[in-house]
Structure formats: structure tokens, C-alpha cells
């Protein structure tokens, strides 16, 4: 279910969001061109337009950018967040001082184009899973400093968020397990260290790893880069009450087949492509003097 912008961002998430916006504005530096042409009192109107059929995700970033700029503005959104529009649809109207508008323009568009593209790709994967009962997960393969907004876009496109940081769930990967000596030792150490202990997920590449993770009574087992008969056997080993996740090499062409694995279907399939390979949607901003 889609979680609106203000409800999605925790205090920590909003803090990171505002830092990312401030850094994006700092990267551009002062808008010397606009400052040389327009007096401080000059106002501009702007219209943001979708130039292709797309989901519209990220419009609340307009308010966030102008908040960071600390400048007066008005914004009228013309469509609801996370809805699909046809090409050439205006989605927002803005009025602001000319210099601030021209400085904000590219930052706003970068966010909206990126987030809408992630939502579009996520929606395509979600459609492939319709009727299977399997939920689509994102990963931490996100753009540095854009974790929260990219995961917001995934859930706006119908996906489900995996952990946003390293504290929400403890995940044992090969390096952790090798350093600890075994899955059993690693799980024991975590439960001794943290009380209460966050949920534990174990990345498994073999049936032996799956059996050991089951014996350790972990919360979720990830079948990493398994397919065919091996994946079916691995899933069938896991008792009720332990969540299962399939990961590795998942694409639009094979996700439905993975989701329909029998005799037990996975609970989740995670796809890094949702965030690391999404194509930005095409939006423009047309400006005119007020």
C-alpha cells in the first residue's frame, strides 16, 4: 500500500532528505547567470510537464527544495502523487523569485525524473507478480545519499521496502559467516549481543546453509542465486513461520517463473535493478516572467 510522503519519512529519513537536497543545491553553487539578469524582486511562473506516459512521483520535493532555499514561493500540484498521467500533462505550477526558481529548476527535475522512473520500473515488476502472492522487495543498491527517496519511489510503484539501513534487520552474508566461522556461531553471537535482537536474515547459497539457518531459527532465509530444482528444494525445506526471499539475477523475464516455484512459493523476491538500473522518466519545466 502506498504511504504518502509525510508519513513515509521518519525524522531520520527527513533529516537525510534535507541534507541531500542541500548538497544538490551546493553542487550547483550560486546561479550567477540568473543573478546577473534578474533583480531580486523579479518573479517567475513555472509549469512542470510530463513528456511521456508515466507515474508521477516526487512532487513533494518542490516544497522541500524551496524550504531549503528559504525563499517564498507558491506551488499548485495538478495531479495526485503516484498516479499515472499521459504525455504532455502539466503536473505542477510554481511561482517564485526568478533567481531561486532557476536555481531550483534542475534539482527538482532531477528528483522527479529519477523517482518517477524508479516507480515506473517497479510497477512493471509488480505486474509480473500479480496473482502469485509474492511481494517485490527493493535492496540497498541505491544511489548514495538518495536511499530514502528511492525507496519511497519503490513503494509508490507498488513494491515493498527491504531494510532502509543496517539496523532495521540483521543480515548475515558470506563475509559475516566466514568471519564468524558458521551460520550457527554468527546467529548465536548476534543474539547474545543484542537483547532484544532485531530480526535476522541469512543469505544462503547452498542447501546445507538453508538447513543450518533453519536449525538456528532465523527470521528470514534468502536463497541467493538459486534456481530450478535447487531453489524448489531449498524453499520446501523451510518450515512455516520462517520467511523466504529469492535474490540474485532476477529480471522481468524470469521473475514470474521464480515466483511460481512449487511446492512452496517464496514470500519475497528482491530486485536490485529497481533502483540501480531504472531509466529516468522525462519531465520538463517551462518558465516565464510573472
Backbone bond lengths (Angstrom), bond angles and torsions (degrees), N, CA, C in turn:
res aa  C-N    CA-C-N  psi(-1)  N-CA   C-N-CA  omega(-1)  CA-C   N-CA-C  phi
1 X - - - 1.457 - - 1.530 109.39 -
2 X 1.348 116.22 137.37 1.453 121.63 -177.48 1.524 111.04 -69.10
3 X 1.324 115.71 127.26 1.461 121.70 176.57 1.515 108.98 -101.42
4 X 1.344 118.90 120.00 1.466 120.87 -178.93 1.526 112.29 -57.91
5 X 1.304 115.23 158.54 1.469 124.19 -174.61 1.516 112.59 -48.58
6 X 1.331 117.81 -56.64 1.467 120.80 -174.43 1.521 112.44 -65.24
7 X 1.331 117.52 -31.46 1.458 120.64 178.12 1.519 111.37 -78.88
8 X 1.318 117.22 -27.65 1.469 121.01 -176.94 1.519 112.15 -71.37
9 X 1.330 116.64 -41.25 1.459 120.12 -172.48 1.523 110.94 -85.36
10 X 1.316 115.64 116.75 1.454 120.99 171.85 1.526 108.28 -71.72
11 X 1.336 118.89 170.25 1.472 118.98 175.41 1.528 112.37 -54.53
12 X 1.343 116.31 -39.66 1.468 119.49 178.02 1.526 110.30 -64.93
13 X 1.343 116.44 -44.39 1.448 120.58 -179.11 1.520 112.57 -63.13
14 X 1.324 116.32 -41.87 1.463 119.27 179.46 1.528 110.44 -66.95
15 X 1.312 117.49 -38.55 1.465 120.93 176.63 1.531 110.23 -58.38
16 X 1.313 117.13 -45.19 1.463 121.00 179.82 1.519 111.19 -67.98
17 X 1.338 116.70 -36.93 1.461 120.63 177.84 1.524 110.58 -60.88
18 X 1.329 116.90 -49.98 1.464 120.00 -178.06 1.533 111.31 -64.13
19 X 1.324 116.94 -34.52 1.464 120.03 176.08 1.525 110.94 -64.77
20 X 1.341 116.74 -39.52 1.466 119.68 -179.77 1.523 110.71 -67.75
21 X 1.334 117.05 -37.78 1.462 120.35 177.96 1.524 110.20 -66.49
22 X 1.323 116.17 -44.57 1.463 120.02 179.41 1.525 110.75 -60.29
23 X 1.321 117.30 -40.51 1.461 120.56 179.02 1.527 110.73 -66.98
24 X 1.354 116.90 -40.08 1.462 120.10 178.71 1.534 110.66 -61.76
25 X 1.335 116.42 -40.72 1.459 120.05 177.81 1.530 111.03 -69.09
26 X 1.320 116.05 -37.54 1.461 119.86 179.45 1.525 111.26 -66.44
27 X 1.337 117.05 -35.40 1.465 120.53 178.23 1.529 111.39 -56.69
28 X 1.344 116.38 -36.92 1.460 120.60 -178.35 1.525 112.65 -77.47
29 X 1.319 117.17 -25.54 1.453 119.75 -176.79 1.519 111.33 70.07
30 X 1.324 117.92 -170.72 1.469 120.88 -179.17 1.533 110.94 -64.78
31 X 1.347 116.27 146.33 1.467 121.55 178.32 1.523 108.17 -85.18
32 X 1.343 115.89 75.89 1.462 120.71 -172.41 1.521 112.06 -62.53
33 X 1.319 117.18 -35.14 1.464 119.46 -179.15 1.520 110.64 -61.93
34 X 1.341 115.58 -51.31 1.462 119.53 -179.87 1.527 111.13 -65.11
35 X 1.337 116.51 -38.93 1.468 119.69 -179.26 1.528 111.48 -63.74
36 X 1.340 116.61 -28.34 1.457 120.25 179.86 1.513 113.34 -81.63
37 X 1.330 116.78 -15.80 1.467 120.58 -175.79 1.518 112.74 -106.16
38 X 1.332 118.04 -40.98 1.454 121.73 -170.42 1.527 111.52 -107.38
39 X 1.311 117.96 134.76 1.469 120.28 172.32 1.523 110.18 -71.29
40 X 1.338 118.56 158.47 1.468 121.30 -177.72 1.529 113.41 -55.93
41 X 1.328 117.34 -27.72 1.468 119.95 -176.36 1.524 113.45 -82.96
42 X 1.325 117.58 -8.06 1.466 121.18 -175.96 1.521 110.71 -71.86
43 X 1.337 116.65 132.31 1.462 122.49 179.16 1.522 110.95 -108.60
44 X 1.327 114.90 156.39 1.457 121.34 176.56 1.511 109.98 -133.77
45 X 1.340 115.47 148.01 1.452 122.71 169.05 1.534 107.63 -103.50
46 X 1.314 116.52 146.88 1.463 120.56 177.61 1.519 109.53 -139.75
47 X 1.326 115.60 145.64 1.462 122.12 174.57 1.519 108.20 -124.17
48 X 1.323 116.70 125.00 1.459 121.31 174.53 1.521 107.89 -92.59
49 X 1.324 116.34 129.72 1.463 121.58 -173.60 1.526 110.40 -129.16
50 X 1.321 115.33 136.25 1.471 120.80 171.89 1.519 108.17 -78.12
51 X 1.322 117.78 128.21 1.458 121.05 -178.23 1.528 111.95 -102.14
52 X 1.317 116.29 7.28 1.464 122.10 174.96 1.522 108.09 -149.83
53 X 1.329 116.98 165.57 1.457 120.60 171.99 1.529 107.32 -65.80
54 X 1.329 117.87 126.31 1.459 119.62 -172.96 1.521 111.29 -163.52
55 X 1.325 115.47 157.91 1.455 120.60 162.22 1.527 107.72 -73.23
56 X 1.311 116.10 145.68 1.472 120.58 178.36 1.520 107.79 -107.42
57 X 1.320 116.40 112.21 1.459 121.50 -176.23 1.529 109.19 -135.05
58 X 1.320 116.02 130.47 1.452 120.74 176.49 1.508 114.97 110.91
59 X 1.323 118.65 7.21 1.469 119.35 179.69 1.528 113.56 -58.40
60 X 1.340 119.94 -32.92 1.473 118.43 177.45 1.529 113.63 -60.81
61 X 1.334 117.18 -14.00 1.465 119.31 178.97 1.524 110.55 -64.39
62 X 1.334 117.27 -23.53 1.467 120.11 179.02 1.528 109.89 -58.96
63 X 1.337 115.62 -50.13 1.463 119.45 178.91 1.520 111.30 -61.86
64 X 1.321 116.42 -39.92 1.467 119.81 -177.45 1.534 111.18 -65.38
65 X 1.325 116.94 -41.53 1.464 120.00 -178.67 1.522 110.93 -65.24
66 X 1.328 117.46 -45.49 1.458 119.00 -179.83 1.524 111.85 -70.30
67 X 1.342 116.96 -26.63 1.469 119.75 173.54 1.521 110.23 -64.67
68 X 1.327 116.37 -43.93 1.467 119.73 178.35 1.521 110.83 -65.80
69 X 1.326 117.37 -36.29 1.463 120.98 179.15 1.533 112.20 -72.44
70 X 1.336 116.19 -17.01 1.462 121.90 179.90 1.528 110.92 55.85
71 X 1.315 115.86 50.22 1.460 120.82 179.75 1.524 109.72 -129.94
72 X 1.320 119.18 147.75 1.465 120.59 177.67 1.530 110.50 -68.63
73 X 1.317 116.01 148.00 1.468 121.03 -179.53 1.520 108.00 -165.28
74 X 1.304 116.43 164.44 1.463 121.61 167.36 1.520 107.38 -129.65
75 X 1.306 115.65 146.29 1.469 120.88 -179.53 1.520 109.30 -140.09
76 X 1.310 115.99 129.41 1.458 122.32 174.90 1.523 108.35 -118.92
77 X 1.331 117.00 112.99 1.456 119.50 175.02 1.523 108.93 -84.00
78 X 1.312 116.61 134.78 1.456 122.86 -172.78 1.525 112.82 -100.14
79 X 1.329 116.76 -12.13 1.466 121.35 177.53 1.515 108.06 -135.27
80 X 1.315 115.95 160.33 1.456 119.80 177.13 1.530 109.87 -76.50
81 X 1.302 114.99 150.85 1.463 121.13 175.90 1.530 110.52 -62.90
82 X 1.329 115.86 138.91 1.473 124.51 174.58 1.523 113.60 71.30
83 X 1.343 117.43 21.80 1.465 120.04 174.24 1.525 109.29 -101.79
84 X 1.332 115.84 159.11 1.456 121.38 178.09 1.524 109.92 -88.52
85 X 1.333 116.58 138.49 1.461 121.59 176.64 1.520 109.30 -129.24
86 X 1.321 115.16 161.40 1.452 121.14 175.58 1.517 110.04 -86.72
87 X 1.311 115.07 159.30 1.454 120.87 177.87 1.525 110.62 -56.42
88 X 1.334 115.72 144.84 1.469 125.63 178.24 1.526 112.87 74.18
89 X 1.332 116.95 20.53 1.458 121.56 175.60 1.523 110.02 -89.28
90 X 1.329 117.54 127.28 1.465 120.30 172.02 1.531 108.79 -73.65
91 X 1.334 116.88 132.99 1.458 120.16 -175.92 1.519 113.29 -114.29
92 X 1.327 118.41 -16.72 1.469 120.79 178.98 1.515 110.07 -160.13
93 X 1.343 115.73 147.84 1.456 123.10 175.28 1.527 108.22 -122.63
94 X 1.333 116.87 134.62 1.464 121.80 -175.74 1.521 108.77 -131.28
95 X 1.316 116.61 143.22 1.461 122.93 168.52 1.521 107.78 -127.61
96 X 1.334 115.68 130.84 1.474 120.16 -177.61 1.516 108.64 -160.94
97 X 1.344 118.07 164.92 1.459 120.33 172.91 1.528 110.93 -53.48
98 X 1.321 117.17 140.48 1.457 121.60 -172.58 1.526 112.64 -56.19
99 X 1.326 116.89 -45.29 1.471 119.56 -177.30 1.530 110.58 -63.85
100 X 1.333 116.65 -44.74 1.470 119.83 179.06 1.521 111.00 -65.30
101 X 1.332 117.83 -39.82 1.461 121.13 -179.95 1.525 110.94 -61.51
102 X 1.319 115.91 -45.34 1.461 118.85 -177.66 1.528 111.87 -70.65
103 X 1.318 117.06 -27.88 1.467 119.50 175.10 1.527 111.13 -74.65
104 X 1.338 116.27 -35.76 1.465 120.59 -177.47 1.525 113.14 -78.74
105 X 1.331 116.75 -23.87 1.462 121.76 -169.89 1.529 113.29 -50.66
106 X 1.325 117.05 -58.10 1.469 119.67 -174.04 1.518 111.69 -69.55
107 X 1.323 118.04 -36.09 1.465 120.08 179.24 1.528 110.05 -63.05
108 X 1.336 117.14 -46.13 1.467 120.58 178.69 1.521 110.46 -60.46
109 X 1.332 116.54 -48.16 1.464 119.32 -178.23 1.524 111.94 -64.01
110 X 1.321 117.24 -37.93 1.473 118.96 178.99 1.521 111.32 -59.21
111 X 1.324 116.31 -43.74 1.460 119.51 178.73 1.529 111.29 -66.63
112 X 1.333 117.01 -50.43 1.470 120.25 -175.36 1.521 110.95 -62.99
113 X 1.325 117.60 -43.09 1.473 120.52 179.11 1.526 110.89 -63.14
114 X 1.319 116.39 -44.63 1.465 121.04 -178.49 1.529 111.09 -65.25
115 X 1.317 117.33 -50.00 1.462 120.60 -175.67 1.527 111.30 -67.53
116 X 1.322 117.63 -39.36 1.464 119.96 178.35 1.526 110.87 -65.45
117 X 1.330 117.03 -37.40 1.465 120.20 177.36 1.516 112.42 -63.63
118 X 1.342 116.59 -41.41 1.467 120.41 177.38 1.525 110.11 -63.52
119 X 1.325 116.68 -42.98 1.462 120.01 179.41 1.527 111.28 -63.62
120 X 1.326 117.05 -39.80 1.465 120.23 178.38 1.521 111.59 -60.85
121 X 1.337 116.57 -46.70 1.461 119.63 -179.30 1.523 110.65 -66.69
122 X 1.327 117.02 -41.68 1.460 120.55 178.15 1.520 110.70 -58.19
123 X 1.321 116.94 -44.34 1.467 120.77 -179.83 1.518 111.75 -60.06
124 X 1.320 117.58 -35.07 1.474 120.55 177.95 1.530 110.50 -65.25
125 X 1.318 116.89 -42.04 1.465 120.28 178.05 1.531 110.79 -66.76
126 X 1.320 116.22 -40.89 1.463 120.20 179.96 1.530 110.51 -60.60
127 X 1.322 116.19 -39.89 1.466 119.39 178.75 1.524 111.52 -62.55
128 X 1.322 117.14 -35.08 1.466 120.29 177.83 1.527 111.95 -66.11
129 X 1.325 117.17 -24.53 1.470 121.09 -177.87 1.525 113.46 -94.78
130 X 1.314 117.51 -0.42 1.464 119.93 -177.32 1.528 111.17 -56.35
131 X 1.330 114.98 131.76 1.452 120.96 177.23 1.514 115.33 84.35
132 X 1.332 118.14 -4.11 1.465 120.18 -177.94 1.524 112.63 -91.25
133 X 1.336 117.46 -22.40 1.458 120.61 -175.18 1.510 113.26 80.93
134 X 1.331 118.09 1.26 1.461 122.86 -179.20 1.526 109.10 -93.14
135 X 1.329 116.64 137.23 1.454 121.33 -178.94 1.525 111.36 -99.39
136 X 1.327 114.97 141.67 1.459 122.29 -179.52 1.523 109.91 -88.20
137 X 1.320 116.42 129.67 1.464 122.47 178.51 1.520 111.09 -113.10
138 X 1.334 116.17 146.53 1.450 120.47 167.74 1.526 109.20 -88.08
139 X 1.327 117.06 -172.98 1.468 122.19 -179.81 1.533 108.17 -135.36
140 X 1.336 116.02 -172.69 1.470 120.16 173.93 1.529 111.34 -91.68
141 X 1.338 117.51 13.77 1.468 121.35 176.73 1.531 108.47 -82.21
142 X 1.319 114.15 65.37 1.456 121.94 -176.41 1.523 110.13 -111.50
143 X 1.324 116.31 165.80 1.459 121.16 176.35 1.522 108.98 -67.13
144 X 1.332 118.82 130.72 1.459 119.97 179.55 1.525 111.84 -51.16
145 X 1.341 114.35 132.04 1.471 124.11 178.35 1.524 113.40 75.67
146 X 1.328 118.81 2.76 1.463 121.10 178.76 1.532 111.57 -119.95
147 X 1.326 116.48 20.63 1.459 121.15 -176.09 1.527 112.24 -53.42
148 X 1.328 116.97 -52.59 1.462 120.10 -172.40 1.521 112.16 -66.44
149 X 1.323 117.51 -45.16 1.473 118.33 -177.85 1.526 110.93 -69.67
150 X 1.320 117.89 -33.85 1.467 118.84 178.96 1.521 111.11 -70.21
151 X 1.310 117.38 -37.02 1.459 119.13 176.07 1.535 111.21 -71.23
152 X 1.320 116.70 -30.82 1.460 119.86 171.88 1.527 109.85 -59.87
153 X 1.325 116.84 -43.73 1.461 121.15 -179.46 1.520 111.81 -64.70
154 X 1.323 117.16 -36.36 1.474 120.41 177.63 1.522 110.42 -60.98
155 X 1.326 117.06 -48.38 1.465 118.00 -178.55 1.527 110.77 -71.90
156 X 1.328 118.61 -26.72 1.467 120.30 173.66 1.517 111.03 -66.05
157 X 1.331 117.01 -27.89 1.460 121.71 177.26 1.511 114.18 -87.45
158 X 1.339 116.84 1.88 1.462 120.58 176.70 1.515 114.90 103.96
159 X 1.332 117.92 0.42 1.456 120.64 178.90 1.518 112.08 -86.45
160 X 1.327 115.40 178.34 1.460 123.43 179.89 1.523 108.65 -118.36
161 X 1.310 116.70 138.03 1.464 119.98 -179.69 1.518 112.09 -81.22
162 X 1.331 115.73 132.33 1.456 121.34 164.77 1.533 105.47 -79.57
163 X 1.291 118.27 -167.69 1.465 120.42 -176.25 1.533 111.79 -61.84
164 X 1.325 115.62 139.68 1.453 121.09 178.86 1.524 111.38 -84.19
165 X 1.315 116.67 -22.32 1.458 119.55 177.47 1.531 108.34 -149.78
166 X 1.310 115.80 -174.97 1.462 120.69 -172.87 1.518 113.60 -81.93
167 X 1.330 117.46 0.98 1.463 119.98 -179.25 1.519 113.39 -101.18
168 X 1.336 117.82 -20.78 1.462 120.04 -174.87 1.519 112.86 -70.40
169 X 1.318 116.45 -29.99 1.470 121.55 176.46 1.517 107.19 -151.11
170 X 1.316 117.12 142.38 1.455 121.44 176.94 1.522 107.76 -91.77
171 X 1.322 116.94 121.32 1.458 120.43 -178.23 1.521 110.19 -116.44
172 X 1.310 115.23 121.03 1.460 121.20 177.20 1.521 109.48 -91.04
173 X 1.332 114.94 114.09 1.459 120.68 176.11 1.520 109.14 -105.63
174 X 1.325 115.60 179.05 1.469 120.24 -175.78 1.523 112.50 -52.98
175 X 1.342 116.35 -44.53 1.465 119.29 -177.04 1.529 111.76 -63.45
176 X 1.353 116.42 -40.57 1.465 119.25 177.12 1.530 110.73 -62.64
177 X 1.334 114.90 -46.63 1.458 120.32 -175.29 1.528 110.63 -65.97
178 X 1.339 116.61 -43.41 1.471 120.15 -179.97 1.527 110.57 -62.61
179 X 1.348 115.97 -41.15 1.461 119.18 -179.02 1.520 111.60 -68.41
180 X 1.332 116.75 -35.84 1.468 120.29 -179.27 1.519 112.00 -78.39
181 X 1.319 117.39 -28.10 1.463 121.27 -179.75 1.511 113.16 113.22
182 X 1.334 117.26 -30.79 1.466 121.22 178.64 1.518 109.21 -172.02
183 X 1.329 115.76 166.12 1.457 120.70 175.24 1.520 109.90 -61.62
184 X 1.302 116.36 -44.11 1.466 121.35 -177.44 1.519 111.53 -58.99
185 X 1.330 116.41 -47.09 1.465 120.69 -179.99 1.523 110.49 -64.61
186 X 1.321 116.73 -42.91 1.461 120.60 -177.89 1.528 111.10 -63.24
187 X 1.330 117.49 -45.03 1.462 121.20 179.94 1.529 110.40 -63.82
188 X 1.308 116.49 -42.20 1.464 120.86 179.07 1.522 111.15 -60.42
189 X 1.320 116.84 -43.98 1.462 121.00 -179.86 1.532 111.26 -63.69
190 X 1.333 116.66 -40.41 1.460 119.79 179.88 1.522 110.96 -64.08
191 X 1.304 116.70 -43.67 1.467 119.78 -177.91 1.523 111.89 -71.22
192 X 1.307 117.05 -26.40 1.459 119.92 174.48 1.524 111.20 -75.56
193 X 1.319 115.83 -33.25 1.476 120.86 -175.49 1.524 112.13 -79.10
194 X 1.336 117.72 -38.66 1.458 121.16 -173.66 1.518 110.94 -117.49
195 X 1.315 115.63 121.07 1.467 121.11 178.57 1.532 108.63 -137.44
196 X 1.344 119.17 110.08 1.463 124.67 0.78 1.523 111.59 -72.58
197 X 1.310 115.03 152.41 1.460 120.52 -178.11 1.531 109.79 -89.43
198 X 1.337 118.02 131.40 1.471 119.48 173.87 1.529 110.37 -59.84
199 X 1.331 117.74 164.00 1.468 120.22 176.56 1.527 110.97 -56.12
200 X 1.319 115.53 144.89 1.465 120.98 -178.85 1.527 109.48 -115.14
201 X 1.320 115.02 129.10 1.472 121.29 173.08 1.522 108.00 -116.20
202 X 1.326 116.19 142.77 1.462 121.10 179.66 1.524 109.05 -121.90
203 X 1.321 115.51 129.65 1.459 121.71 175.57 1.525 108.29 -84.47
204 X 1.308 116.22 120.71 1.474 121.57 -176.29 1.523 110.35 -119.14
205 X 1.322 115.25 135.56 1.458 120.63 178.39 1.523 112.50 -111.67
206 X 1.323 116.63 -13.17 1.465 120.37 -178.58 1.519 110.09 -132.34
207 X 1.327 116.01 163.58 1.464 120.32 176.76 1.519 110.84 -65.14
208 X 1.331 116.83 -32.35 1.462 119.87 178.55 1.532 110.26 -64.28
209 X 1.321 116.39 -40.66 1.463 119.66 176.56 1.527 111.22 -62.74
210 X 1.316 116.69 -40.59 1.466 120.58 179.45 1.526 109.84 -61.01
211 X 1.321 117.06 -46.33 1.470 120.81 -179.52 1.529 110.76 -61.85
212 X 1.338 116.75 -40.22 1.465 119.72 -179.20 1.532 110.35 -68.18
213 X 1.339 116.89 -39.06 1.468 120.38 178.96 1.525 110.85 -65.87
214 X 1.323 117.08 -37.63 1.463 121.29 177.09 1.523 110.10 -62.84
215 X 1.325 115.82 -45.35 1.472 120.38 -179.50 1.529 111.32 -62.78
216 X 1.335 115.84 -30.63 1.466 120.04 -179.91 1.528 112.10 -80.63
217 X 1.343 116.63 -4.13 1.472 122.17 177.58 1.534 112.23 58.23
218 X 1.329 115.65 49.32 1.456 119.67 176.97 1.532 109.43 -78.37
219 X 1.324 115.67 169.46 1.460 120.45 -175.04 1.526 113.44 -85.29
220 X 1.328 116.42 -33.28 1.462 119.99 -179.53 1.518 109.56 -146.21
221 X 1.318 115.72 143.44 1.459 121.65 178.24 1.516 108.48 -119.80
222 X 1.334 115.63 124.36 1.455 121.45 177.05 1.520 109.94 -97.40
223 X 1.332 116.73 124.65 1.454 122.40 173.42 1.526 107.23 -90.85
224 X 1.312 116.68 104.50 1.451 121.31 -172.41 1.526 111.02 -97.23
225 X 1.330 115.38 120.86 1.462 122.10 178.31 1.528 112.96 56.45
226 X 1.319 116.78 35.01 1.461 121.80 172.26 1.524 108.32 -99.67
227 X 1.310 115.94 151.44 1.454 119.71 177.23 1.525 109.47 -154.49
228 X 1.315 114.58 169.30 1.457 120.19 174.15 1.513 114.00 58.75
229 X 1.318 115.29 -135.90 1.463 121.18 -174.74 1.522 111.77 -65.24
230 X 1.325 117.82 -36.41 1.468 120.41 -179.40 1.523 110.02 -63.97
231 X 1.327 117.40 -43.88 1.458 120.49 178.99 1.522 110.78 -63.95
232 X 1.319 117.19 -43.14 1.471 120.57 179.69 1.521 110.92 -61.06
233 X 1.325 117.25 -41.97 1.464 120.42 179.14 1.522 110.92 -67.17
234 X 1.330 116.18 -41.27 1.465 120.24 -179.53 1.527 110.74 -61.89
235 X 1.315 117.14 -46.60 1.465 120.81 -179.66 1.518 111.67 -63.88
236 X 1.330 116.45 -37.43 1.470 119.81 -177.56 1.520 112.18 -70.60
237 X 1.338 116.78 -19.77 1.466 120.24 178.96 1.527 112.47 -74.89
238 X 1.331 117.07 -25.88 1.464 121.32 -170.05 1.526 110.24 -78.55
239 X 1.329 117.88 125.13 1.463 120.95 -178.32 1.526 112.01 -74.65
240 X 1.313 118.26 160.48 1.466 121.35 174.90 1.535 109.87 -56.96
241 X 1.309 115.34 146.56 1.458 119.57 -179.98 1.506 113.87 96.10
242 X 1.338 116.93 -14.94 1.465 121.19 175.56 1.529 107.26 -108.24
243 X 1.327 117.05 122.15 1.454 120.54 -177.93 1.525 110.92 -73.46
244 X 1.329 115.43 152.26 1.459 121.06 178.96 1.516 109.92 -124.97
245 X 1.316 114.58 144.30 1.464 121.75 -179.83 1.515 109.22 -136.75
246 X 1.315 116.63 135.33 1.460 122.59 175.63 1.517 108.08 -106.13
247 X 1.324 116.81 134.94 1.455 121.12 -176.57 1.518 109.97 -148.16
248 X 1.318 115.14 157.10 1.458 120.67 174.78 1.515 113.36 98.33
249 X 1.322 116.30 116.92 1.453 121.06 176.02 1.506 115.03 69.27
250 X 1.324 117.92 21.22 1.462 121.04 -177.58 1.531 109.29 -84.65
251 X 1.329 116.19 133.49 1.456 121.67 177.73 1.526 109.00 -141.50
252 X 1.321 116.60 176.30 1.464 120.30 -178.93 1.523 112.03 -60.63
253 X 1.335 115.62 -30.97 1.460 119.68 -175.50 1.520 113.02 -74.63
254 X 1.342 118.83 -25.22 1.471 119.11 -175.30 1.516 114.47 -118.97
255 X 1.339 118.32 -3.17 1.466 118.35 -172.22 1.523 112.08 -65.97
256 X 1.322 118.09 -37.08 1.464 118.62 -178.20 1.530 110.85 -68.67
257 X 1.318 116.90 -39.16 1.464 119.39 177.85 1.523 110.43 -62.82
258 X 1.325 117.84 -40.66 1.459 120.78 177.27 1.524 110.95 -64.03
259 X 1.326 116.07 -40.12 1.458 120.22 -179.45 1.522 112.22 -66.68
260 X 1.306 116.74 -27.27 1.472 121.01 -176.86 1.523 112.81 -95.05
261 X 1.333 116.95 16.87 1.462 120.64 177.89 1.527 110.09 -58.63
262 X 1.303 117.05 133.52 1.459 122.87 178.83 1.524 109.49 -120.98
263 X 1.346 118.53 153.39 1.468 127.54 13.39 1.529 115.04 -84.55
264 X 1.342 118.07 -12.23 1.470 119.33 177.34 1.515 109.81 -122.04
265 X 1.313 116.31 127.05 1.453 120.56 175.49 1.530 109.94 -83.06
266 X 1.337 116.48 150.65 1.470 118.22 177.33 1.520 110.98 -69.71
267 X 1.315 116.27 158.21 1.461 120.61 174.31 1.523 110.84 -78.63
268 X 1.325 115.71 -36.62 1.462 121.50 -175.89 1.520 110.27 -136.57
269 X 1.321 115.46 151.59 1.463 121.99 165.88 1.523 106.63 -128.12
270 X 1.326 117.29 125.80 1.461 121.05 -178.99 1.531 110.15 -102.42
271 X 1.335 114.74 141.32 1.466 121.15 -174.08 1.526 109.65 -135.09
272 X 1.317 116.61 109.80 1.463 120.50 177.91 1.513 112.97 -67.28
273 X 1.336 116.75 -26.73 1.461 120.69 -177.87 1.528 112.84 -60.15
274 X 1.314 117.59 -24.43 1.465 120.09 -177.82 1.519 111.16 -54.21
275 X 1.325 116.44 -37.35 1.462 120.19 -177.29 1.525 113.33 -110.99
276 X 1.332 118.34 -31.87 1.468 116.19 -176.07 1.530 113.34 -88.71
277 X 1.326 118.20 -10.13 1.462 119.04 -176.67 1.527 113.87 -132.32
278 X 1.314 118.17 11.50 1.466 120.08 -179.86 1.532 110.20 -71.02
279 X 1.318 115.99 140.10 1.465 121.98 176.01 1.523 109.53 -87.86
280 X 1.306 116.75 131.47 1.462 120.73 -179.33 1.527 110.57 -61.38
281 X 1.326 116.08 140.47 1.452 120.76 173.74 1.531 109.07 -75.96
282 X 1.321 115.99 159.86 1.459 120.86 -174.64 1.528 111.22 -100.45
283 X 1.317 115.75 111.74 1.465 123.20 175.51 1.526 107.99 -127.94
284 X 1.333 115.66 152.82 1.475 120.41 175.49 1.524 108.61 -130.52
285 X 1.332 115.42 162.60 1.464 120.81 174.20 1.525 107.31 -127.41
286 X 1.322 116.08 118.58 1.464 122.45 178.46 1.519 109.32 -99.66
287 X 1.336 116.76 128.47 1.447 120.98 -175.41 1.517 111.48 -117.65
288 X 1.331 115.96 149.56 1.457 121.44 174.74 1.518 109.64 -149.70
289 X 1.330 116.45 152.60 1.455 120.54 178.58 1.518 110.19 -65.08
290 X 1.324 115.77 140.05 1.476 120.20 178.34 1.519 110.19 -74.89
